Amino acid sequence: MSKFFKKIMIGLSLSAVGFLAFKIYKFIKEAIELEKMLPQYLKTQFGEKPDINLMINFGSTTLTAKFSKEVLQKKDNIEKDIKEYVENYYPCLQKQKFKVVLEEKVDASAAEKEQQLKERILRAEEKINSLKNDTPKPKKKTTRQQQTNPNNKKTSKKPTEKTEPTKQPPKKKTTRRRTPKKTTKNSE
């Protein structure tokens, strides 16, 4: 009887895992579709195709739409229209906390210039800090004797003589000669 319940429990747990995997697949599929279709819908509504970024976390979904400054000033109901569109066509996404964030599009050339300016300022600050911290100090050349005797500053500097090691004649190799064993013949 316990084998029967064990099989039922394994079957139920596998079906639960399969059901959750299907729900997650469906949720991700709808999120990808929303990210593709929403810019086209907003282009027909407001005359401009926004940059859409969809961020999914556990328990919440954040949709960031970037419009130009003019569209944001003229239209007040952008956030409401986006939420209605998601409710009507993607109800799976609406079950979680769904948040819409509207941002202003930054001109690409202005953003690049600002980034380059920040990089230049950082490089200049690094150079200034390195000049403040790293003041060059003159290095004194020390001889080997001064390194071994740091307390004795007055060491005599005598030229060192280089002597070649004497070569000894190679040793003769002695080898033993093996003498053959004497074998005796047994006479029969």
N, C-alpha and C positions, 0 to 999 in steps of 0.2 A: 504494500500500500504506500510506503514511503517513496518508492521509486516513481509511482504515479504522480504524487504531489511534486516531486523534484522535477519531473518532466514538465509539469504544468507551470511551475515557477520559472523555469528556463525559457519556456515559450512566451510567457507574459513579459519577462524582462527583455527578450529580443524584440518583441512587438513594440514595447515602449520605446526602446532605442531607435527602432525603425521609424516610428511615428515622429519622434523629436527630430531625427535627421531630415525627414520629409518637410517638416515645418520650417526648419532652418534653410533648407534648399529653396523653398517657396519664398521665404522672406528675402533672401539674397537675390533671387531672380527678379522679384518685384523692384528691389532697390536699384538694380542695374537698369531695368526698363525705365524707371522713373528718371534716372540720371540722363538717359538718352532722349526721352520724350518731353520732359518738362521745358527745356530750352526752346524747343519748337513751339510749344503751346504759348509760352510767355512772349515769344517773338510775334505771334499773331495777335496777342492781347495788347502789348505795349509798344510794338514796333522796334524792339531791340532784343537781340539774343544775348542773354546774360551768361556769365560764367557760373556754373553750378558745381558745388562741392557737397557731397553727401557723406556724413560721418556717422557710422553706426557703432554704438556702444551697447553694453548689456543694460537693457532697460530704457535706453533713450536713443533717439535719432535726431541728428541736427543737420538741417539743410541750409547751406550758406549760398545766397544768390548775390552776385555782384553786378550792379547796374551802374550806368553813367549818372553823373550828378543831376542832369536835367530830368531824367526819368524819375529819379527818387523824389525830386521836388514837385513834379507835376502830379504824380499818382500817389494817392494815400492808401489805396486798398490793395497794394501788391501782396502783402503778407496774407491778407484774408483770401485773396484769389488762389494763392498757392496752397493754402490749407484746404480749401474747398476742392481743388483739383485732386489733391492726395486722398481726401475722404471718398470722392466719387470713384476714382479709378484704381487706387491702391489701398484698399482698406486694411490689408495686413500690416502696412507700415503705421497706420493710425492707431493700432492697438497699444503700441508703446508710447512713451512720452515723445511727442513730435514737436520740435522747435524749429522755427524759421528765423534765420538771421539775414538781414539785408545790409549789404556793405556797398561802399562806393568803389567803382572801378578806378584803379590807379593807372595813369598813363604809363605805358611801358618805358618810354624814353625818360620820363621824369623819375621813375623808380630806379632805372639803371644809373642815372646821374647821381641820385642820392646815395646809392650803394657805393659807387666809385668815390664819392666825396668822403664817406665814412671810412673806406679802406685807406685813403690817403691820410686822413687824420690819425688813424691807428698807427700807420707806419711812421708818421712824424713823431708821435708820442713815444713809440718804441725807440727811435733813434735818440731822442732827447734823454730818455731814461738810461739808455746804454752809455751815453756820453757822461752823464752825471755819475754813474756807478763805476764805470771803467776808466779811471784816469790812468794813462800809461805811466808806469814806473820804470826807470832805467834799470836794466838787468846787468849785474856784474858777472863777468866771466870768471869762473872759478876753475882752478886746476884740480887734478885728481888728488893731490896732496892736501889741498885746502878742504876738499870735501871730506877726506878721512880725518883731518885735524881741524875742526871748525874753531876751536878755542885758540889754537896757535896760528896767529895770522902771519907771523914771520917765519915762513918755512923757506928753506933754501931750495932754490930751483937748480938742481943739477941735471945735466942731461943724462938720460937713462941710456945705458948701453944695451944694445941688443946682442945677445949671444945666441948663436945657433946651437941647437942641441947636437951633441956628438953622436955620430952614427956608429953603432956597434955592428961588427960583422954578423951576418945571420948565423944562427946556430945550425949545426949540421944535424940533419935528421938521421937518426940511427934506426935502422930496421933490423929486426931479428930474422935471421934465416931459420927457417924450420928445417930441421933434419928429418928425413923420412924415417919412419919407424922400421925397425928391422923385423922382418917377418921370417919366421922359421918354417921350414917345410917339414911336415911330418911324413915320415917315410912309412909306407905301408907294407 
